[in-house]
Amino acid sequence: MNNIRLRELLKLYLDDSASDLEQSELWDYINDPFYDAEIKNLIGQAFDQQIETSELAENEQRNLLEFIYTKDQPVTGWFIKLWPRMTGIAAAIALMVLSLYFFNYKNDKHAQSDILAAQDRNPGSFGATLTLANGKKIKLSDAANGEIAKEAGISVSKTADGQLIYEIKEAIGNPDQINTLSTAKGETYILTLPDKSKVWLNAASSLTYSASLNEHGMRRVKLEGEAYFEIFKDKVHPFIVQTANQEVEVLGTHFNVNSYKDEPGIATTLLEGSVKVKAGGSLKIIKPGEQAINKSGTIEVRKVDLDDVVDWKNGDFYLNHIDFKIAMRKIARWYDMEIIYDETVPDNMESGGWISRDKPLSTVLRSIEASGLVKFKVEGRKIYVRQ
C-alpha cells in the first residue's frame, strides 16, 4: 500500500462515499501493525504543514485545532461537513486528525481484543464421519490414508488431502448399500462418487447415498445442510438431490444447495448448466447466476452474487452486502459457536468485506468490529453481539 491509496481511502471514508469493501480495506490497513510506520509518516507530514495557510475560516481553524488536541471526538458532524473545503494543507491536517482518531480507536479496542484472544477458537478443518451400511462408523480424521472400506465390490478410499473416493471394482452382492457422510460444526469434506461426480460438504451437514449411487436408474443423494456439487454428465441417469420438501434434478452441472434448518428457506444456486427445482406442485428451471428459494413449497427465483454463495467452498467468508445474521450463522457453524444477540441489534443490518476461513475466531470478530457495526463478547462457545 502507498500514501496515495491511504489518502484515497481516508477521503472516501470522510466523504461517506466509501463502499463496504473500501471501508473493510481501510480498517484492515489501520488494524495491521505492519502499516503503523507508514500511517505515522503521513501524520508527521501533516504536522509539518501550517494550518494558518489553509482556506478555513478562523472559527473553523479553532474547532479543528481543538479537535486535534483533544483527539477523542468522533469523526462526524461539523468535521465531515468541512471536508469538501479542505484542500492542500488543510487536507493533510484532516488526514492527521483522522489518523489520530484511528490510533485512539485501536488503543480503546486493545483491551477488547485481548478478551477476544483469550477466548479464541481455531478455525474448522477437514474432517467427517462415514457411516457404512452395516452401521460401522469411521472418523475420517483418525483413519489412515488408503482403502478404508469395501462393500459389494465398491472400494472406499481416503486421500491425504481430505477426500473420500468411491470406486466400483466389481459388480457383486448388493450394490445398494446405503452410506452416510456427515460433518460436525467446524468440519468440511470432499467426496468423489462412483460416477466421478464431486461433492463438497459444508459444516454441520450430511449426505446419504447408495454406495453404487445408482437407485432404480437414477443417481440419487439425500442432503441435510449445505453442499456444492460438480455432477458428471450422464443423460441416461439423472442426478437427484433430495432435501426436506424439495428435489433438484440435473444431468450434469455445478450448483450449490443450502438446506440448513435455521435458514429461512432452501436455496439452490446454479453456477453452470441447468437444473430443475421441484417442491410440492411447483417446478422452476434456473439459469447460471440464479438462485431458487423454496419457502414452504413456494419457489422464487432471483439473481445472486455467486461469491456470497460458494465462499465456504473457496475457503472464505465473503460477507459483502449480505444479511448480518446470515453472516454470523456461517461463522457459528465453522467455529462451533452459539450466537446470542442483544435486543439493540436490528434484523436488517448488512455486513461487508471478506476474510479467510483459516483465521482464528478472534481475527474474524475483530475484523467485523473494526467496521463499527457491532461489538462482540466471547464466553466459552457463546458469542454475544451488541451495538
The 8 nearest C-alpha neighbors of each residue, nearest first, counted from 0:
[[1, 4, 2, 5, 3, 34, 28, 37],
 [2, 0, 3, 4, 5, 37, 6, 38],
 [3, 1, 5, 4, 6, 0, 41, 37],
 [2, 4, 6, 1, 5, 7, 0, 8],
 [5, 3, 7, 6, 2, 1, 8, 0],
 [4, 6, 2, 8, 7, 3, 9, 1],
 [7, 5, 9, 3, 4, 8, 10, 2],
 [8, 6, 4, 10, 5, 9, 3, 11],
 [7, 9, 11, 5, 10, 6, 12, 25],
 [10, 8, 12, 6, 11, 7, 5, 13],
 [11, 9, 13, 7, 12, 8, 14, 6],
 [12, 10, 17, 14, 8, 16, 9, 13],
 [11, 13, 9, 15, 17, 10, 14, 8],
 [12, 14, 10, 15, 11, 79, 9, 82],
 [15, 13, 11, 16, 12, 10, 79, 82],
 [16, 14, 12, 13, 17, 11, 79, 10],
 [15, 17, 11, 14, 12, 18, 13, 10],
 [18, 16, 11, 12, 21, 15, 22, 19],
 [17, 19, 21, 20, 22, 16, 11, 23],
 [20, 18, 351, 22, 21, 23, 352, 17],
 [19, 21, 23, 352, 18, 22, 24, 351],
 [22, 20, 24, 18, 23, 19, 17, 25],
 [23, 21, 25, 19, 24, 20, 17, 18],
 [22, 24, 20, 26, 21, 352, 25, 27],
 [25, 23, 21, 27, 22, 26, 20, 28],
 [26, 24, 22, 28, 27, 23, 21, 8],
 [27, 25, 29, 23, 28, 24, 30, 369],
 [26, 28, 24, 30, 25, 29, 23, 31],
 [27, 29, 31, 25, 26, 30, 34, 24],
 [28, 30, 26, 27, 31, 25, 101, 34],
 [31, 29, 27, 28, 26, 32, 105, 369],
 [30, 32, 28, 33, 29, 34, 27, 35],
 [33, 31, 35, 34, 30, 29, 28, 36],
 [32, 34, 31, 35, 36, 28, 37, 30],
 [35, 33, 37, 32, 36, 31, 28, 38],
 [36, 34, 32, 38, 37, 33, 39, 31],
 [37, 35, 39, 38, 34, 40, 33, 32],
 [36, 38, 40, 34, 39, 35, 41, 2],
 [37, 39, 41, 35, 40, 36, 34, 42],
 [40, 38, 42, 36, 41, 37, 35, 43],
 [39, 41, 43, 37, 38, 42, 36, 44],
 [42, 40, 44, 38, 43, 39, 45, 37],
 [41, 43, 95, 39, 45, 40, 44, 46],
 [44, 42, 40, 46, 45, 41, 39, 47],
 [45, 43, 41, 47, 42, 46, 40, 48],
 [44, 46, 91, 42, 92, 43, 47, 48],
 [45, 47, 43, 48, 44, 42, 92, 95],
 [48, 46, 44, 45, 43, 49, 42, 92],
 [49, 47, 46, 45, 88, 50, 44, 92],
 [48, 50, 51, 52, 47, 88, 46, 53],
 [49, 51, 53, 52, 89, 48, 88, 60],
 [52, 50, 49, 53, 60, 54, 55, 57],
 [53, 51, 50, 49, 54, 88, 89, 55],
 [54, 52, 50, 89, 51, 55, 88, 87],
 [53, 55, 56, 52, 85, 84, 89, 86],
 [56, 54, 53, 59, 60, 57, 85, 84],
 [55, 57, 59, 58, 60, 54, 53, 61],
 [58, 56, 60, 59, 61, 55, 51, 62],
 [57, 59, 61, 60, 56, 62, 55, 63],
 [58, 60, 62, 56, 61, 57, 55, 63],
 [61, 59, 63, 57, 58, 62, 55, 64],
 [60, 62, 58, 64, 59, 63, 65, 57],
 [63, 61, 59, 65, 60, 64, 66, 58],
 [62, 64, 66, 60, 65, 61, 59, 67],
 [65, 63, 67, 61, 66, 62, 60, 68],
 [66, 64, 62, 68, 63, 67, 69, 61],
 [65, 67, 63, 64, 69, 68, 70, 62],
 [68, 66, 64, 70, 65, 69, 96, 63],
 [67, 69, 65, 70, 66, 64, 71, 63],
 [68, 70, 66, 71, 67, 65, 72, 64],
 [71, 69, 67, 68, 66, 72, 100, 99],
 [72, 70, 69, 73, 100, 103, 66, 67],
 [71, 73, 70, 74, 66, 69, 100, 75],
 [74, 72, 75, 71, 100, 76, 70, 78],
 [75, 73, 78, 72, 79, 97, 76, 100],
 [74, 76, 79, 73, 78, 77, 80, 13],
 [75, 77, 78, 79, 80, 74, 73, 81],
 [76, 78, 80, 79, 81, 75, 74, 82],
 [79, 77, 81, 80, 76, 75, 74, 82],
 [80, 78, 82, 81, 75, 77, 76, 13],
 [79, 81, 77, 78, 82, 76, 83, 75],
 [82, 80, 78, 79, 84, 83, 77, 85],
 [81, 83, 85, 79, 84, 80, 78, 13],
 [84, 82, 85, 81, 80, 86, 14, 79],
 [85, 83, 82, 81, 86, 54, 55, 89],
 [86, 84, 89, 90, 82, 83, 81, 87],
 [85, 87, 90, 89, 84, 88, 83, 53],
 [86, 88, 90, 89, 91, 85, 53, 92],
 [89, 87, 91, 90, 53, 48, 86, 92],
 [90, 88, 85, 92, 91, 53, 86, 87],
 [89, 91, 93, 86, 85, 87, 92, 88],
 [90, 92, 94, 45, 88, 89, 93, 95],
 [93, 91, 89, 95, 45, 94, 90, 96],
 [94, 92, 90, 96, 95, 91, 89, 97],
 [93, 95, 91, 92, 97, 96, 98, 90],
 [94, 96, 42, 92, 98, 93, 97, 45],
 [97, 95, 93, 99, 98, 94, 67, 100],
 [96, 98, 100, 94, 99, 95, 93, 101],
 [99, 97, 101, 95, 100, 96, 94, 102],
 [100, 98, 102, 96, 101, 97, 95, 103],
 [99, 101, 97, 103, 98, 102, 104, 70],
 [100, 102, 104, 98, 99, 103, 105, 97],
 [103, 101, 105, 99, 104, 100, 106, 98],
 [102, 104, 106, 100, 105, 101, 107, 99],
 [105, 103, 101, 107, 102, 106, 100, 108],
 [104, 106, 102, 108, 103, 107, 109, 101],
 [107, 105, 103, 109, 108, 104, 102, 110],
 [108, 106, 104, 105, 109, 103, 110, 111],
 [107, 109, 105, 111, 106, 110, 112, 104],
 [108, 110, 112, 106, 111, 107, 105, 113],
 [111, 109, 113, 112, 108, 114, 107, 106],
 [110, 112, 114, 108, 113, 109, 115, 107],
 [113, 111, 115, 109, 114, 110, 108, 116],
 [114, 112, 116, 110, 111, 115, 117, 109],
 [113, 115, 111, 117, 112, 116, 110, 118],
 [114, 116, 112, 118, 361, 113, 117, 119],
 [117, 115, 119, 113, 118, 114, 361, 112],
 [116, 118, 114, 115, 119, 113, 112, 361],
 [119, 117, 115, 116, 377, 114, 378, 379],
 [120, 118, 116, 361, 117, 360, 115, 359],
 [121, 119, 360, 359, 122, 334, 118, 361],
 [120, 122, 359, 360, 123, 119, 334, 358],
 [123, 121, 359, 357, 334, 358, 120, 356],
 [122, 124, 185, 186, 333, 334, 121, 125],
 [123, 125, 186, 126, 187, 185, 122, 357],
 [126, 124, 187, 188, 186, 161, 127, 123],
 [125, 127, 186, 140, 187, 188, 139, 124],
 [128, 126, 182, 181, 139, 138, 188, 186],
 [127, 129, 138, 181, 137, 139, 180, 182],
 [130, 128, 180, 137, 136, 179, 131, 138],
 [129, 131, 136, 179, 178, 135, 134, 137],
 [132, 130, 178, 135, 134, 133, 129, 136],
 [131, 133, 177, 176, 134, 178, 130, 135],
 [132, 134, 131, 135, 130, 176, 177, 136],
 [135, 133, 131, 132, 130, 136, 178, 129],
 [134, 136, 131, 133, 130, 137, 132, 129],
 [137, 135, 130, 129, 134, 131, 138, 128],
 [136, 138, 129, 128, 139, 130, 135, 142],
 [139, 137, 128, 141, 140, 127, 142, 129],
 [138, 140, 142, 141, 127, 128, 137, 126],
 [139, 141, 126, 138, 142, 127, 125, 128],
 [140, 142, 139, 138, 143, 137, 126, 144],
 [143, 141, 139, 140, 138, 144, 137, 147],
 [142, 144, 145, 141, 157, 147, 139, 140],
 [145, 143, 157, 158, 159, 142, 146, 156],
 [144, 146, 156, 157, 147, 158, 143, 155],
 [147, 145, 156, 155, 148, 157, 154, 144],
 [146, 148, 156, 155, 145, 157, 149, 142],
 [149, 147, 155, 146, 154, 150, 156, 153],
 [150, 148, 154, 153, 155, 152, 151, 147],
 [149, 151, 153, 152, 154, 148, 176, 210],
 [152, 150, 172, 171, 174, 153, 173, 149],
 [151, 153, 169, 168, 150, 171, 170, 167],
 [154, 152, 167, 150, 149, 168, 151, 166],
 [153, 155, 149, 166, 165, 148, 167, 156],
 [156, 154, 165, 148, 146, 164, 147, 149],
 [157, 155, 146, 145, 164, 147, 163, 154],
 [156, 158, 163, 144, 145, 162, 146, 164],
 [159, 157, 162, 144, 160, 161, 145, 163],
 [158, 160, 161, 144, 157, 162, 145, 143],
 [161, 159, 158, 162, 125, 157, 189, 163],
 [160, 162, 159, 125, 158, 188, 189, 163],
 [163, 161, 189, 158, 190, 157, 160, 188],
 [162, 164, 190, 157, 156, 191, 189, 158],
 [165, 163, 191, 156, 155, 190, 192, 157],
 [164, 166, 155, 193, 192, 154, 191, 156],
 [165, 167, 193, 154, 153, 168, 164, 155],
 [168, 166, 153, 169, 152, 193, 154, 165],
 [167, 169, 152, 153, 166, 154, 170, 151],
 [168, 170, 152, 167, 171, 153, 151, 166],
 [171, 169, 152, 151, 172, 168, 174, 167],
 [170, 172, 151, 152, 169, 173, 174, 153],
 [171, 173, 151, 174, 170, 152, 150, 175],
 [172, 174, 175, 151, 171, 176, 170, 150],
 [175, 173, 151, 211, 176, 172, 210, 171],
 [176, 174, 209, 173, 177, 211, 210, 214],
 [175, 177, 210, 209, 132, 174, 178, 173],
 [176, 178, 209, 132, 208, 210, 175, 131],
 [179, 177, 131, 132, 208, 130, 207, 209],
 [180, 178, 207, 130, 206, 129, 181, 208],
 [179, 181, 129, 206, 205, 128, 130, 207],
 [182, 180, 205, 128, 127, 204, 179, 206],
 [181, 183, 127, 203, 204, 186, 202, 187],
 [182, 184, 203, 186, 202, 185, 181, 204],
 [185, 183, 203, 202, 335, 332, 186, 333],
 [184, 186, 123, 333, 334, 202, 335, 183],
 [187, 185, 202, 126, 124, 182, 123, 183],
 [188, 186, 201, 125, 202, 200, 126, 182],
 [189, 187, 200, 125, 199, 126, 161, 162],
 [188, 190, 199, 162, 198, 200, 163, 161],
 [189, 191, 163, 198, 197, 162, 164, 192],
 [190, 192, 197, 164, 196, 195, 163, 165],
 [191, 193, 165, 195, 196, 194, 190, 197],
 [192, 194, 165, 166, 195, 167, 211, 212],
 [193, 195, 192, 196, 231, 212, 191, 166],
 [196, 194, 192, 193, 191, 231, 197, 230],
 [195, 197, 230, 231, 192, 194, 229, 191],
 [198, 196, 191, 229, 190, 228, 192, 195],
 [197, 199, 228, 190, 227, 189, 200, 191],
 [200, 198, 189, 227, 226, 188, 190, 201],
 [201, 199, 226, 188, 187, 189, 198, 225],
 [200, 202, 187, 225, 226, 204, 199, 203],
 [201, 203, 186, 184, 187, 204, 182, 185],
 [204, 202, 183, 184, 182, 224, 201, 332],
 [205, 203, 224, 182, 223, 202, 181, 225],
 [204, 206, 181, 223, 180, 222, 182, 224],
 [205, 207, 222, 180, 179, 221, 181, 223],
 [206, 208, 179, 221, 220, 178, 180, 222],
 [209, 207, 220, 178, 177, 212, 210, 179],
 [208, 210, 177, 212, 175, 211, 176, 178],
 [209, 211, 176, 212, 177, 175, 178, 208],
 [210, 212, 209, 213, 174, 175, 193, 153],
 [213, 211, 209, 218, 210, 208, 214, 219],
 [214, 212, 218, 211, 217, 216, 215, 209],
 [213, 215, 217, 216, 218, 212, 219, 209],
 [216, 214, 217, 213, 218, 219, 236, 212],
 [215, 217, 214, 236, 213, 218, 235, 237],
 [218, 216, 236, 214, 237, 213, 215, 219],
 [217, 219, 238, 213, 212, 214, 237, 239],
 [218, 220, 239, 238, 217, 240, 214, 212],
 [221, 219, 208, 240, 207, 241, 239, 222],
 [222, 220, 241, 207, 206, 240, 242, 208],
 [223, 221, 206, 242, 205, 241, 224, 220],
 [222, 224, 205, 204, 258, 242, 206, 225],
 [223, 225, 204, 259, 258, 257, 203, 222],
 [226, 224, 257, 201, 256, 258, 204, 200],
 [227, 225, 200, 199, 256, 201, 255, 228],
 [226, 228, 255, 199, 198, 254, 256, 200],
 [227, 229, 198, 254, 253, 230, 197, 255],
 [230, 228, 253, 197, 196, 252, 198, 231],
 [231, 229, 196, 251, 252, 228, 232, 253],
 [230, 232, 196, 251, 195, 233, 194, 229],
 [233, 231, 251, 250, 230, 234, 252, 196],
 [232, 234, 235, 236, 250, 231, 251, 237],
 [235, 233, 236, 250, 237, 232, 251, 249],
 [236, 234, 233, 237, 216, 217, 250, 232],
 [235, 237, 217, 233, 234, 216, 218, 238],
 [238, 236, 250, 217, 249, 218, 234, 239],
 [237, 239, 218, 249, 248, 219, 250, 217],
 [238, 240, 219, 248, 247, 218, 241, 220],
 [241, 239, 247, 220, 246, 221, 219, 248],
 [240, 242, 246, 221, 245, 222, 220, 239],
 [243, 241, 245, 222, 221, 244, 246, 223],
 [242, 244, 245, 241, 258, 223, 222, 246],
 [245, 243, 278, 242, 296, 279, 246, 295],
 [246, 244, 278, 242, 243, 277, 241, 247],
 [247, 245, 241, 277, 240, 276, 242, 248],
 [246, 248, 276, 240, 275, 239, 277, 241],
 [249, 247, 239, 275, 238, 274, 246, 240],
 [248, 250, 274, 238, 251, 237, 239, 275],
 [249, 251, 237, 232, 234, 233, 238, 252],
 [252, 250, 232, 230, 231, 249, 233, 272],
 [251, 253, 272, 230, 271, 229, 254, 273],
 [254, 252, 229, 271, 270, 228, 230, 269],
 [253, 255, 269, 228, 270, 268, 227, 252],
 [256, 254, 227, 268, 267, 226, 228, 269],
 [257, 255, 267, 225, 226, 266, 258, 227],
 [258, 256, 225, 266, 265, 259, 224, 267],
 [259, 257, 265, 224, 225, 223, 260, 256],
 [260, 258, 224, 261, 262, 257, 225, 223],
 [259, 261, 262, 258, 224, 263, 264, 223],
 [260, 262, 259, 263, 264, 328, 258, 224],
 [261, 263, 260, 264, 259, 258, 265, 325],
 [264, 262, 261, 294, 265, 260, 259, 293],
 [265, 263, 294, 293, 262, 292, 266, 258],
 [266, 264, 258, 293, 292, 257, 267, 294],
 [265, 267, 292, 257, 291, 256, 264, 268],
 [268, 266, 256, 291, 290, 255, 257, 265],
 [269, 267, 290, 255, 254, 289, 266, 291],
 [270, 268, 254, 287, 271, 288, 289, 286],
 [269, 271, 287, 254, 253, 288, 268, 272],
 [270, 272, 253, 287, 252, 269, 273, 254],
 [273, 271, 252, 287, 253, 251, 274, 270],
 [274, 272, 286, 285, 252, 271, 249, 284],
 [275, 273, 249, 284, 248, 285, 276, 247],
 [274, 276, 284, 248, 247, 283, 277, 249],
 [275, 277, 247, 283, 282, 246, 284, 274],
 [276, 278, 282, 246, 245, 281, 247, 275],
 [279, 277, 245, 296, 281, 244, 280, 282],
 [278, 280, 296, 281, 277, 244, 245, 297],
 [279, 281, 278, 282, 277, 296, 297, 298],
 [282, 280, 278, 279, 277, 297, 283, 298],
 [281, 283, 277, 276, 278, 280, 275, 284],
 [282, 284, 276, 275, 285, 277, 281, 298],
 [285, 283, 275, 274, 276, 282, 286, 273],
 [284, 286, 274, 289, 273, 283, 275, 287],
 [285, 287, 289, 273, 288, 269, 284, 272],
 [288, 286, 270, 269, 271, 289, 272, 285],
 [289, 287, 270, 269, 302, 303, 286, 305],
 [290, 288, 302, 287, 301, 286, 269, 268],
 [289, 291, 268, 301, 267, 300, 302, 292],
 [290, 292, 300, 267, 299, 266, 298, 293],
 [293, 291, 266, 299, 298, 265, 264, 294],
 [292, 294, 298, 265, 264, 297, 296, 295],
 [293, 295, 264, 297, 296, 292, 298, 265],
 [294, 296, 297, 293, 264, 244, 298, 278],
 [297, 295, 278, 279, 294, 293, 298, 281],
 [298, 296, 294, 293, 295, 299, 281, 278],
 [299, 297, 293, 292, 291, 296, 294, 300],
 [298, 300, 292, 291, 293, 297, 301, 290],
 [301, 299, 291, 290, 292, 289, 298, 302],
 [300, 302, 290, 289, 303, 291, 299, 292],
 [303, 301, 289, 288, 290, 300, 304, 287],
 [304, 302, 305, 289, 288, 301, 290, 307],
 [303, 305, 306, 307, 308, 302, 288, 289],
 [304, 306, 308, 307, 303, 309, 288, 270],
 [307, 305, 308, 304, 310, 309, 317, 303],
 [308, 306, 305, 317, 304, 310, 309, 318],
 [307, 309, 305, 306, 310, 304, 255, 268],
 [308, 310, 312, 311, 306, 307, 305, 313],
 [311, 309, 315, 313, 312, 306, 317, 316],
 [310, 312, 314, 313, 315, 309, 316, 201],
 [313, 311, 309, 310, 314, 199, 227, 201],
 [314, 312, 310, 311, 315, 309, 316, 356],
 [313, 315, 311, 356, 312, 355, 310, 357],
 [316, 314, 355, 356, 310, 311, 313, 354],
 [315, 317, 354, 353, 310, 318, 355, 356],
 [318, 316, 353, 307, 310, 315, 319, 352],
 [319, 317, 351, 353, 352, 350, 321, 316],
 [318, 320, 351, 352, 321, 350, 317, 353],
 [321, 319, 349, 351, 350, 318, 322, 19],
 [322, 320, 349, 319, 350, 318, 323, 326],
 [321, 323, 349, 325, 324, 348, 350, 326],
 [324, 322, 350, 349, 326, 325, 348, 321],
 [323, 325, 327, 326, 322, 328, 346, 348],
 [326, 324, 328, 322, 327, 323, 329, 321],
 [327, 325, 323, 329, 324, 328, 318, 322],
 [326, 328, 324, 330, 329, 325, 331, 323],
 [327, 329, 331, 325, 330, 326, 324, 332],
 [330, 328, 326, 327, 332, 331, 333, 325],
 [329, 331, 327, 333, 328, 332, 334, 326],
 [330, 332, 336, 328, 334, 335, 329, 333],
 [333, 331, 184, 335, 329, 330, 334, 202],
 [332, 334, 185, 330, 123, 331, 335, 184],
 [333, 335, 185, 331, 336, 332, 122, 123],
 [336, 334, 184, 332, 331, 185, 333, 337],
 [335, 337, 331, 380, 334, 381, 338, 332],
 [336, 338, 381, 331, 382, 380, 339, 335],
 [339, 337, 382, 381, 383, 340, 336, 331],
 [340, 338, 383, 382, 384, 337, 341, 381],
 [341, 339, 384, 383, 342, 385, 344, 338],
 [340, 342, 385, 343, 344, 384, 339, 383],
 [341, 343, 344, 340, 345, 385, 386, 384],
 [342, 344, 341, 386, 385, 345, 340, 384],
 [343, 345, 342, 341, 385, 386, 340, 346],
 [346, 344, 347, 343, 348, 342, 386, 341],
 [347, 345, 348, 344, 324, 323, 322, 349],
 [346, 348, 345, 349, 322, 323, 324, 344],
 [347, 349, 323, 346, 322, 345, 350, 324],
 [350, 348, 322, 323, 321, 320, 347, 351],
 [349, 351, 323, 320, 321, 318, 319, 322],
 [352, 350, 319, 318, 19, 320, 20, 349],
 [353, 351, 319, 20, 318, 23, 19, 317],
 [352, 354, 317, 318, 316, 319, 351, 355],
 [355, 353, 316, 315, 356, 317, 363, 352],
 [354, 356, 315, 357, 316, 358, 314, 353],
 [357, 355, 315, 314, 358, 316, 354, 122],
 [356, 358, 355, 122, 359, 314, 123, 315],
 [357, 359, 356, 355, 122, 362, 360, 363],
 [360, 358, 121, 122, 361, 362, 120, 357],
 [359, 361, 363, 120, 362, 119, 364, 121],
 [362, 360, 364, 115, 363, 359, 116, 119],
 [363, 361, 365, 360, 359, 364, 366, 358],
 [362, 364, 366, 360, 361, 365, 367, 358],
 [363, 365, 367, 361, 366, 362, 368, 360],
 [366, 364, 368, 362, 367, 363, 361, 369],
 [365, 367, 363, 369, 364, 368, 362, 370],
 [366, 368, 364, 369, 365, 370, 363, 372],
 [369, 367, 365, 370, 371, 366, 374, 373],
 [370, 368, 366, 371, 367, 365, 26, 372],
 [369, 371, 368, 372, 367, 23, 26, 366],
 [372, 370, 369, 368, 373, 367, 374, 386],
 [371, 373, 370, 368, 386, 367, 374, 369],
 [374, 372, 386, 385, 368, 371, 384, 375],
 [373, 375, 385, 368, 386, 384, 376, 372],
 [376, 374, 384, 383, 377, 385, 382, 373],
 [375, 377, 383, 382, 384, 378, 115, 374],
 [378, 376, 382, 381, 118, 383, 115, 379],
 [379, 377, 381, 380, 382, 118, 376, 383],
 [378, 380, 381, 377, 118, 382, 336, 119],
 [379, 381, 336, 378, 337, 382, 335, 377],
 [380, 382, 337, 378, 379, 336, 377, 338],
 [381, 383, 377, 338, 376, 339, 337, 384],
 [384, 382, 339, 376, 375, 340, 377, 338],
 [383, 385, 340, 375, 374, 341, 339, 382],
 [386, 384, 341, 374, 373, 344, 343, 340],
 [385, 373, 374, 344, 343, 372, 384, 341]]
